[in-house]
Amino acid sequence: MLYRRKKIDYTVPSGHEGGPGMGKQITPYFGTPYLNMTLAQWQAVHQNIGACLGDTWTLGGQAPALGGNTFMFVRAREALALGQLVTPAWPTGTVGANAIYGDQDVVLLTIPGVPVSTSAAITTDYNNVGLVAANADVDNWIFVNPVATFATPQLRRIKAHTVSATATYTVAQRDFMRPNSPTDTDVFDGFAVFANLDPVVIIRPYEVMVNTATSVPTGVALGTVTAGNYTIIQIGGLASVQSVGDGTALAVNVEAYGDAAGVAIGSGGVANLYNQASQILPQIAQAAAGPIIIPCLVNFTAQ
């Protein structure tokens, strides 16, 4: 997960004063519409306050005024619920013989016999039908490293893409400020050495999904979020986290770790591979079998 720091010092009115918003609810930080923003609502927030995906900020003020809690704007790739741990998103399923894993989607550059089109766009064998809408990956990133030389690795922002069994990704579009050029300057360099079977990676740094038993949690959902909508997650401070104790009971200030379905389970004080870059310290000892929400001190900022 990438982090874009912004210095924002303010005290939310729903804190210790019991003001408007969610002050009397379990997560007294943000209310409607910020926890479940449609594209139109997100664009309005972006235009009004300059918010961008990946922006992080820390509430100012003292602890009684909720000061010190840290948050991030993200997009939810799948539905989220209050207190669920989240992790960077990836599509589901497989592409050809290549399993999709982590926050990356490994595909092949082109299907055999189908040439790439131009230096501004490439055709892949990535079947994204049912996984994303047309242009839903715009502003995410595509990485190509040609096997022939490995000398010209390419990382480009996605500016358009199709939905197809052989999806095409565009990285350069017409630049009306340069009338003698068909596209802007973001074309693939060294395009002549691109070839079939070169690996391609689609990277989605600010999109999240529910944490699994084999991923690293990077935040906590603050409420119910519809798949595809935009939201705020908590990445540091005192958070409300879903937990279960039927595996290993959670102990106070003994580090927990993320499990399937976005819940935290106790580690028993034993280091866990998926604790890296994250910390979850329960503030209540609990061993109940069903998911319940408990307060935890969390730090997913790798600091």
BELTA-V108008 format. One record per pair of residues at least 24 apart in sequence whose ideal C-beta (glycine too) atoms are under 7 Angstrom apart, sorted by the first residue. I is the first residue (numbers start at 1). J is the second residue. D is the distance in Angstrom with one decimal. If there is no record, write none. Layout:
i->I j->J d->D
i->I j->J d->D
//
This chain:
i->1 j->88 d->5.5
i->1 j->205 d->6.8
i->1 j->218 d->4.3
i->2 j->54 d->5.8
i->2 j->205 d->4.7
i->3 j->54 d->7.0
i->3 j->56 d->5.3
i->3 j->301 d->6.4
i->4 j->52 d->6.8
i->4 j->54 d->4.3
i->4 j->55 d->5.2
i->4 j->56 d->6.2
i->5 j->56 d->5.9
i->6 j->55 d->5.2
i->6 j->56 d->6.5
i->6 j->57 d->4.9
i->8 j->57 d->3.8
i->9 j->60 d->3.2
i->10 j->59 d->6.9
i->10 j->60 d->5.8
i->11 j->59 d->6.7
i->11 j->60 d->6.3
i->11 j->61 d->4.2
i->11 j->65 d->4.4
i->11 j->66 d->6.9
i->11 j->67 d->7.0
i->12 j->59 d->6.5
i->12 j->66 d->6.0
i->15 j->65 d->4.9
i->15 j->66 d->4.4
i->16 j->64 d->4.7
i->16 j->65 d->5.7
i->26 j->240 d->5.2
i->26 j->293 d->6.5
i->27 j->82 d->6.5
i->27 j->222 d->5.1
i->27 j->223 d->6.6
i->27 j->240 d->5.2
i->28 j->66 d->6.8
i->29 j->66 d->6.8
i->29 j->69 d->6.7
i->29 j->222 d->6.1
i->30 j->222 d->6.1
i->30 j->232 d->5.3
i->34 j->232 d->5.5
i->35 j->222 d->5.5
i->35 j->223 d->3.9
i->35 j->225 d->6.5
i->35 j->231 d->5.4
i->35 j->232 d->6.4
i->36 j->223 d->6.8
i->36 j->224 d->6.4
i->36 j->225 d->5.0
i->36 j->226 d->5.8
i->36 j->229 d->5.3
i->36 j->231 d->6.1
i->37 j->229 d->5.7
i->37 j->230 d->4.1
i->37 j->231 d->6.6
i->38 j->229 d->6.0
i->42 j->230 d->4.0
i->53 j->206 d->3.8
i->54 j->205 d->6.7
i->54 j->206 d->4.3
i->56 j->235 d->6.5
i->68 j->237 d->5.4
i->69 j->234 d->6.5
i->69 j->236 d->6.6
i->69 j->237 d->3.2
i->69 j->238 d->6.4
i->70 j->235 d->5.2
i->70 j->236 d->3.4
i->70 j->237 d->5.7
i->70 j->301 d->6.4
i->71 j->232 d->5.2
i->71 j->233 d->6.8
i->71 j->234 d->5.5
i->71 j->235 d->6.6
i->72 j->219 d->6.3
i->72 j->232 d->7.0
i->72 j->233 d->5.5
i->72 j->235 d->5.2
i->73 j->230 d->6.9
i->73 j->232 d->6.0
i->74 j->206 d->5.2
i->74 j->207 d->6.5
i->74 j->208 d->5.0
i->74 j->231 d->6.3
i->74 j->233 d->5.5
i->75 j->206 d->6.4
i->75 j->207 d->4.7
i->75 j->230 d->5.1
i->76 j->208 d->6.0
i->76 j->225 d->4.5
i->76 j->227 d->6.2
i->76 j->228 d->6.9
i->76 j->229 d->5.8
i->76 j->231 d->5.6
i->77 j->207 d->4.8
i->77 j->208 d->6.5
i->77 j->209 d->4.7
i->77 j->227 d->6.9
i->78 j->209 d->4.9
i->78 j->210 d->6.2
i->78 j->227 d->4.8
i->79 j->225 d->6.5
i->79 j->226 d->6.2
i->79 j->227 d->4.7
i->80 j->210 d->6.6
i->80 j->221 d->4.1
i->80 j->225 d->4.0
i->81 j->221 d->6.4
i->81 j->224 d->5.9
i->82 j->221 d->6.3
i->82 j->222 d->6.9
i->82 j->223 d->5.1
i->82 j->224 d->6.5
i->82 j->240 d->6.9
i->82 j->293 d->6.9
i->83 j->220 d->6.5
i->83 j->221 d->6.6
i->83 j->240 d->5.0
i->83 j->241 d->5.3
i->83 j->242 d->4.0
i->83 j->293 d->4.4
i->84 j->210 d->5.6
i->84 j->221 d->4.6
i->84 j->242 d->5.5
i->84 j->262 d->3.3
i->85 j->211 d->3.9
i->85 j->217 d->4.0
i->85 j->220 d->6.0
i->85 j->241 d->6.8
i->85 j->258 d->4.5
i->85 j->262 d->4.6
i->85 j->264 d->6.4
i->86 j->208 d->4.0
i->86 j->209 d->6.6
i->86 j->210 d->6.4
i->86 j->211 d->5.8
i->86 j->217 d->6.8
i->86 j->218 d->6.4
i->86 j->219 d->4.9
i->86 j->221 d->5.9
i->86 j->233 d->5.9
i->86 j->262 d->6.7
i->87 j->208 d->6.5
i->87 j->209 d->6.3
i->87 j->211 d->4.5
i->87 j->212 d->6.9
i->87 j->215 d->4.2
i->87 j->216 d->6.1
i->87 j->217 d->5.7
i->87 j->218 d->5.6
i->88 j->204 d->7.0
i->88 j->205 d->6.9
i->88 j->208 d->6.3
i->88 j->218 d->6.3
i->89 j->204 d->5.6
i->89 j->207 d->4.2
i->89 j->208 d->5.4
i->89 j->209 d->4.1
i->91 j->128 d->7.0
i->91 j->131 d->4.4
i->92 j->131 d->7.0
i->95 j->125 d->6.9
i->95 j->126 d->5.5
i->95 j->127 d->6.0
i->96 j->125 d->5.8
i->103 j->203 d->6.8
i->103 j->204 d->6.2
i->104 j->201 d->4.8
i->104 j->202 d->7.0
i->104 j->203 d->5.8
i->105 j->201 d->6.7
i->105 j->202 d->4.4
i->106 j->199 d->6.2
i->106 j->201 d->6.0
i->107 j->200 d->5.0
i->108 j->197 d->5.4
i->108 j->200 d->6.9
i->109 j->144 d->6.6
i->109 j->194 d->6.3
i->109 j->196 d->6.3
i->109 j->197 d->6.6
i->109 j->198 d->3.9
i->109 j->200 d->5.3
i->110 j->196 d->5.0
i->111 j->166 d->5.7
i->112 j->196 d->5.8
i->114 j->166 d->6.8
i->116 j->194 d->5.5
i->117 j->168 d->7.0
i->119 j->187 d->4.2
i->119 j->188 d->4.8
i->119 j->191 d->3.9
i->120 j->170 d->6.2
i->120 j->171 d->6.4
i->120 j->172 d->3.9
i->120 j->183 d->4.7
i->120 j->187 d->5.2
i->121 j->168 d->5.5
i->121 j->169 d->6.3
i->121 j->170 d->4.2
i->121 j->171 d->6.8
i->122 j->168 d->6.9
i->122 j->169 d->5.9
i->123 j->166 d->5.6
i->123 j->168 d->4.8
i->124 j->166 d->6.6
i->124 j->167 d->5.7
i->124 j->169 d->6.7
i->124 j->200 d->5.4
i->125 j->166 d->5.8
i->126 j->167 d->4.8
i->127 j->165 d->4.5
i->128 j->163 d->5.7
i->128 j->167 d->4.8
i->129 j->163 d->5.8
i->129 j->164 d->6.8
i->129 j->165 d->6.3
i->132 j->163 d->6.7
i->133 j->163 d->6.7
i->134 j->162 d->6.3
i->134 j->163 d->4.9
i->135 j->160 d->5.7
i->135 j->161 d->6.1
i->137 j->161 d->5.6
i->137 j->202 d->6.4
i->140 j->202 d->6.5
i->140 j->203 d->6.4
i->140 j->204 d->4.8
i->141 j->203 d->4.3
i->142 j->169 d->5.2
i->142 j->171 d->6.6
i->142 j->200 d->6.5
i->142 j->202 d->5.8
i->143 j->200 d->6.9
i->143 j->201 d->4.3
i->143 j->203 d->6.3
i->144 j->188 d->6.9
i->144 j->194 d->6.8
i->144 j->198 d->6.2
i->144 j->200 d->5.3
i->145 j->199 d->6.3
i->146 j->193 d->4.8
i->146 j->194 d->5.4
i->146 j->195 d->6.5
i->146 j->198 d->4.9
i->147 j->195 d->6.9
i->147 j->197 d->6.8
i->147 j->198 d->5.3
i->148 j->193 d->4.7
i->148 j->195 d->5.9
i->149 j->193 d->5.6
i->152 j->189 d->5.8
i->152 j->190 d->3.4
i->152 j->193 d->6.6
i->154 j->188 d->5.2
i->154 j->189 d->6.6
i->156 j->186 d->6.0
i->156 j->188 d->6.8
i->208 j->233 d->6.7
i->210 j->261 d->6.4
i->210 j->262 d->4.2
i->211 j->258 d->4.3
i->211 j->262 d->4.7
i->212 j->260 d->5.6
i->213 j->259 d->5.2
i->213 j->260 d->4.4
i->214 j->274 d->6.8
i->215 j->274 d->6.6
i->216 j->274 d->5.2
i->216 j->276 d->6.0
i->216 j->277 d->6.0
i->216 j->278 d->5.8
i->217 j->258 d->3.8
i->217 j->278 d->5.1
i->217 j->300 d->6.5
i->218 j->278 d->6.8
i->218 j->300 d->4.9
i->219 j->300 d->5.4
i->220 j->298 d->6.3
i->234 j->298 d->7.0
i->235 j->300 d->4.4
i->235 j->301 d->5.6
i->236 j->298 d->6.3
i->236 j->299 d->5.2
i->236 j->300 d->6.6
i->236 j->301 d->5.3
i->237 j->298 d->6.9
i->238 j->295 d->6.0
i->238 j->297 d->5.9
i->239 j->296 d->5.7
i->239 j->298 d->4.8
i->240 j->293 d->5.0
i->240 j->295 d->6.2
i->241 j->280 d->6.5
i->241 j->293 d->6.7
i->241 j->294 d->6.3
i->241 j->296 d->4.4
i->241 j->298 d->7.0
i->242 j->291 d->4.9
i->242 j->293 d->5.6
i->243 j->282 d->6.9
i->243 j->286 d->6.2
i->243 j->291 d->6.9
i->243 j->292 d->6.3
i->243 j->294 d->5.2
i->244 j->289 d->6.5
i->244 j->290 d->6.8
i->244 j->291 d->5.4
i->245 j->286 d->5.1
i->245 j->287 d->3.6
i->245 j->288 d->5.4
i->245 j->289 d->6.9
i->246 j->289 d->3.8
i->249 j->285 d->7.0
i->249 j->286 d->6.9
i->249 j->287 d->3.7
i->250 j->282 d->4.3
i->250 j->285 d->6.3
i->250 j->286 d->5.1
i->251 j->282 d->6.8
i->251 j->285 d->5.3
i->252 j->282 d->6.0
i->252 j->283 d->6.3
i->252 j->284 d->6.8
i->252 j->285 d->5.2
i->253 j->281 d->5.2
i->255 j->279 d->6.3
i->255 j->280 d->6.4
i->255 j->281 d->6.2
i->256 j->280 d->4.4
i->256 j->282 d->5.7
i->263 j->291 d->5.4
i->264 j->296 d->6.9
i->277 j->302 d->4.5
//
